[in-house]
Amino acid sequence: MNTIQKIAKNTGFLLVGRITTKIINLFVIIYMVRYLGDAGYGKYAFAFAFISFFNIISELGTHNIVVREIARSPEIANKLIGNAVLISIVSSITALSLSVLTIHFLDYPVETKYLVQLASLELLLGALSPFGAIYEANLEMKYSVIFGVLNRLFLFVSTFVIIYYDLGLILLVLATVASDALYSVLAMIYSRKYIRPKFYLDIDLCKSLLKESIPLALTSVFIIIYFRIDVVMLSMMKGDSEVGIYSAAYRLTEAFTFIPNIYMVSMFPLMSRYFKNSKENLTLAYIKSFKYLLSISLPLAAIVTFFADEIIYILYGNQVHEAVAVLKILIWATAIMFINYSLVQLLVSINRQKVTTISTAICAFINIGLNYLLIPQLSYQGAALATVATELINALIMIYYLPNFISLAKLIYDIRAPVMASILMFLLMFAINSYNELFAIPIIISYPILIYLLGGIDKEDKKLFNKLIGKQMDNNIHASSVE
């Protein structure tokens, strides 16, 4: 099996798995929103949004570094995993302690504090996170996919039982923690198929891991700030109902981020190797990744914007109708996230994770400022606008710091067709909106044809496709011949 086929197989497993888990999770969210209402769901969402600020401490950014180093030097994998776990045990206990103490001293209702303390138990799972890196580094995600599906099935059944017997919000929080624990434990148990970690402390290795991972941990801190601070600020400035409305839309747009995530999970180990062996291969791999992700994200944003009313009504009924306006805004932040995923993974693969730290730090402060200005006037719509602006600024900063061996002109040339096709599709959809929404369906279906007619499928794309279906059996990607 050649490299392209292995990536496709790995991505295929992840795609099927993530779609399955997202569908299951969608039903869980629907049941919760309808059972708890906007205020109750707002409390649930706030509890997990709050602990996400401490989740970075429990993992310390070691995950991507461990994947990168295993991909480059598989002979030291057992020692890497063992020491990463030792670091994560200490950091997870620290994260749990800080989360519980912080909420205790904040001015929130007793029930809210209790929910956050229960949700904080999830932070202990960070101690097991390094085991997940084993599957990514070996491009063997089938077990991880199975664990993810079992995780969501457990949560779905638990949620159904809790709602059926009206057991309340507290058990819903505990069920969420238990489902995530199931995934982590299974990932640890089955990782022995590939690597048997060596749990002896190597001070020099731990220092090296921390030195490389701290910038990513800081990046995660700032990402969490501008991804989750909106929920906290909405809670403080407006209330639980506004948080519930915003979170109902946010969860829908967040569900789509699995697409760039699974693609880049497969590409990241490959790009890490190419940086060491071939800048030319790395350039092609990245430009094509950027192009393919953009080709998906732009039409996706247009379609969700067009059908936002129907999506919210079908999923939530009239419980959170106000979420329609939020969904129309937030989906464009998600579209930008698609390319930001590729930018972050590229920078980490070439040892430039400090750039992502600087960029996300700037964006975190910008996001806080925008939320402070917009939420009092526009409530949840203001928070959504702040998210879109922040994602766009983050993308522009990282693009500015692209390495010199990646041609920005080549990148722009490669994405011209999907951009033009998306704009044309968007304009046509809204032009026929006053007649019948069903007319939008043929326009959506014709999107790939528009890309082809605009010259968006070049020789390199065709060669990649040929390699994918097995017509070429080389093991590397080459910038001109896709070897």
N, C-alpha and C positions, 0 to 999 in steps of 0.2 A: 504493500500500500504506500503510495507516494505521499509527500508532505501535504499537498493540497487536499488529497482525499482524506487524510487523517484529520486535518483541521475541519473539513466539512463534516466528517462523521462525529467528531467531538462537538462541533457546533450544533449538529442535528440532534444529538442526545440532549444537549442543554436546551435547545429550542422547544422540543417536545415536552421536556420536563418543566421548563418555566411556564409554558403556555398552560400546562395542566395545573400547576400550582397556582398560577394567577387566576385561572377560572375558579378553582376551589376557594381561593382567598376572596375573590369577588363575592361569591355567595356568602361567605362568612361576614364580610363587611355589610352586605345588604341586610342579612338577618340582624346584625348588631344595631345598625342604624334604625331599622324599623322597630326593634325591641326596646332600645334605649332612648330613642328620640335624639334630637340635636344636642340637648344639654348633656344627657347621659353619655352619648358617644363622644362629646367634647371632653369629658373627664377621662374616658378611656384613652383617647388620642393624646391628651396632655400627659398622662402618666408615662407613656412610652416615648413621647417626644422629649420629656424631661430627662429620662435616663440615657437617651442617645447622646447627651452632652458628655456623659461619663464613659460611654462605650469606647471612646478613643483611648482612654487611659487603660482599659482592660486589654486592648489589643496592641497598643503602642506602635501601630503602623508596620509591624513586622511581616504581615502576610505577603505583600507584594515583593518585599526584599527576599523572603525565603523562597518564593516561587522563582524569582529571577536567578538567585544563586544556585538553586538545584538544577535549573535549566542549563546553566553554564558549567557547573561542576557537580554532576550527579554522584561522584565518588564520596563526597562529604555530606550527603543528604541526611544520613542517620544522625550524625552529630549536630547538624543544623537544626533538625526538628527537635531533638532532645533539649538543646539549649534554648530554643525559642519557646518551648513549653514551660521551662523553668522560669523564664522571664515573664511569661503570660500569667502564671500562677500568682506571682507577687503583684503584678499590675491589676489583675482581676479583683483580688481581695481589697486592694487600695481603692479601686473604682467603686466597689460596693459600699465601702465605708464612707467615702466622700459623698456619694449620692444620698444615702440615708441621713447623714448629718446635715447636708445642705437643705434638703426639703424640711427637715425638722425646725430649722431656724428661720424659714421663710413664712410670710404671712398668708398662708393658705388654709382653707377649711380642714378640719380633722379628717374627713373622708378622703379628700384629695391627697393629703399627706400619707395616709394609710395605703392608698392605691399605688402611689409612687414607690413606697417602701417595698411593697410586694413585687412590683414590676422590676425593682432593682436586683432581685435575685437572678435575673437574666444576665447580669453583668458577670457573674461567676463563670458563665459559659465561654468567656473570652480565653480562659485557660486552655480550652481545647481547640481554639481556632487554628493553630499551626497545622493540625492534622489535615485540614481542608486543602492546604497548599500542596500536599502530596499528589492529589488527584489532578490538580491544574498543571503542575510541573511535568507530569507524565502524559499529559493530554488524554487522560482516562477519566472522564467525568460521569460515566454511566452509574457508578455507585452513588456519587454525590446527587445525581438526578433522582435516583430511587429514594434516597434518604429524604430529599426535599419533598417528594410526593407523599411519602409516609407522614412526614411532619405536618403537611397541610391537611391530610385526611384525618389525622388525629385531632387537629384543631377544629375541623368541620364537624366531626361527630360530637366532640366535647361541647362546642357551641350550640349545636342542635339540642343536645340533652339539657344543657343549662337553661336555654330559652324555653324548651318544652315544659320543664318543671319549675320555671320562673325562679331560678336559684340566685339571680342577681349579678351585679357588676363585678363584685370581688372575685367570684369564681371564673368569670370571663378573663380577667387579668391573669389568674393563676393558670388557666388552661393555655393561654398564649405562651407563658413562660415554660410550661411543661412540654409543649409541642416543639419549641426551639431546643430544649434540652435533649429531646429524642434525636433530633438531627445531629447534634454535636457528639453524643455518645456513640451513635452508629458510625459516624465518620472516623472516630478514634479507633473503634474496634476493627473495622475492615481495612484501615490504612496499613495494617501489618502485612497485607498481601503484597505491598510494594516496598515498604521500608519498616525496619524495626529500629525505632529511635534509641539512641544511647543517652541515658539521663545522667551523664556526669558533667559537672560544671567546668566549662572552659572559659576562663575569665577573658582571655583575649578575643575569643569568638563572640562572647556576649557583648563586649565593648564594640566590636565591629558591627554586629547586628544593630545595636542601639544607635551607633553613630549614623548608620545608613537609614534607619527606620524613623528616627526622631523627626526629620523634616516631613515625612509622610504622616506621622502622628499629628504634627502641628497643622499640616494641610487638612487632615480629617477634622481637627478641632474647628478650623475656620469654615470648612464645608458644612459641618453640623450647625454652626452658628447661623449661616445664611440659609440653611435648609429647614431649621427647626425654631429659630428665634422668632419667626413670624407667628407660630402657634403660641409661644409663651407671651409675646407682646400682645397678641389678640386677646389672650386669656386675661391679661392684666388690664388692658385698656377697654375691652368690650364685654367679654363674658363667655360662658360655656357654649351658648347657642351659636355665637359667631364662630367659635372654634370648630364646632360640629359641622357647620355649613362649609367652612373652608376645608376642613379635613376630608369631608365626603368627596369633594372635587379633587383635592390633592391626591388622595389614595388612587383615584382613577388614572390620573396622569402619571403618577409614580409607577403604576403597573406596567407602563410601556418601557420603562428604563431597562427591563430585563433584556431587551433586544440588543442594544449596544454592549451591555454587560457580558452577555454570553459570547458575543462575537470577539470582544477584546480579551476575554478570559482565554480563548483559544489562540489568539494572535500574540498575546504578551510574551509567552515563553519563546516563541519563534522570533519575535523582534529582538528579544534579549540576546539570542544566539547570533542573529544577523549583525547586531552592533559590534560583536566581537569578531565576526568572520567576514562580513560583506556589507558595506554601507549602501552599495547599489541595490542589493536585495531588500535591505531595510527601507530604502526610499520607495521602491515599488509597493512593498507590502503596506506601508503607511498611506501612501496616496490613494491606493485602491480602497483601503479600509475607510478613509475619510469620505471618498466618493460614494461607496455603497451605503454607508450609514446616513449620509445626507439624502440620498435617493429614497430612503425609507422615511426619514423624519419629517421632511417637508410636506409630502402628500398626506401623511398621517395627521399632522397638525391641521391641515386644511379640511380634512374629512371630519375630524372631531369637532372643529369649530362649526362646521356646517350643520352637523347633526346633534349638537350639544343638548338642545331641548329634549329631543327624543331619548337620548342616552340617559339623562338624569331622570326623566319620568319613568322609563322602563325599569331602571335599576332601583330607584328609591321611592317611586310614586310622588306624592306631593309633600312628603316629609321635609325635604330640603330643596324645594324648587329654586330658592335663591342661589343655589350652587351652580346653576347654568352659567351665569355671568363669570363666575370664578373659573369654571372649566374652560370657557372660551379664551381666557387669558393664560392660564397655567399651561395649557397644552403647547404653547409656543416656547415656554421655558423648557419643556421636555424636549422639543425639537432641537434646541440649542445644546441640551445636555448630551444628545447623541454624539455630536462632534467633540464635545468637551471630554467625553469618555476616551475617545481616541487620542486626544491631545495629552491628557494626563498619562495614559499608558505609554505613549511614545517617550515622553520626557523621563519617566521612571526607567524605562528600558535602556536609556542612554546615560543613566546616572545624573540626570538633571532634575531630581525631585525637589531641589531647593527652589526652582522656578515656580513649581506648583504651590509651594508654601507661600512664597511672596504674593503670588496672584490671588490665592484664596484669602490671604490675610487682608489684602486691600479690599476684596469683594465683601468680606464679612463686615468690615466697618461701613462700607457703602450701603450694604443691605440694612444694617441697624439704623443708619441715618434715614434711609428711604422709608422704612417701616415707621419710624418715629414721626416723619412728616405726613405720610399717606394714610396710615391706619385711622387717626382721629377724624379725618375728613371722608375717607372712602371705605373704611372698615375692611372686610375681607377682600374686596376688590383692590384696595390699596396694597394689601399684603401680596396679592398675586402680581400686581404690576411691579412691585419691588423685586420679586423673584425673577421675573423676565429680564429686567434691566441688569440685575446682578449676573445672571448667566451670560448675557451678551458681553458685558465688560470682561468677565473671566475668559471667554473665548478669544476676544481681541488681544488681551495681554499675552496669553499662551501662544497664539499665532505669531505675535511679534517676536517671541523668543524661540521660534522653530530653529533647529540647527541649520547651518549653512549648506549642508549637503542635500537638504530637501528644498527643491525649487518651489518658491511660492507661485511663480508664474505657471509652472506645470500643474500645481495643485488647482489654481483658479481655472486653468484651461480644462482640466478633467471634470470639474463640477459644473461647467457652464450649462450642459444639456439638462441635468436633473433640476437645476435651479429654474431655467426657463420653462421646462415642462410643468413644474409645480406651480409657477406663477400663472401660466396659461390655464391649467386645470382649475385653480382657485377662482380665477376671474370668470370662467365659463360656468362653474357651479353656482356662483352667486348671481350671475346674469339670468339664469333660468329659475332662480329661487321663487320669483313671483308667479310662476306658472305651475310647476309641480315638482316637488322634491325628488320624486322617483326618476326624473330626467337626469339627476346627478349621477346615477349609477353607471350608465354607459360612459360618461366622462371619466369617472374613476377607473373603470376597466381599461380605458384607452391610454392611461398614463404611461405604461411601458412602451406603447407604440409611439407616443410623443417623444420619449427619450431616444428611441431608435431613429426616428425621422430627423431629430435634431443632431444626430451624430454622436450620441452619448455612449454607444457601444463600439469601442475601438478594437484594434488588433490584439492588444494586451488582454482585454476582457474576453475575447473569443478564445485566446490561448489558455487563459485560466479555466474557462468552461471546458475546453477539450481535455485539459489535465484532470479536471474534476471528474469527468465521466470515464477517464481511463485511457484516452487516446495517446497521452504522452506519459511516460513513466519515470521522468527525472525526479530528483529528490529536492531540488532547490528552486526558488523563484529567482528569475533573472529579469532585470529591468526591461530588457527588450525582447527576449525570447521565452521568458517564463520557464526556466530550466528546473 
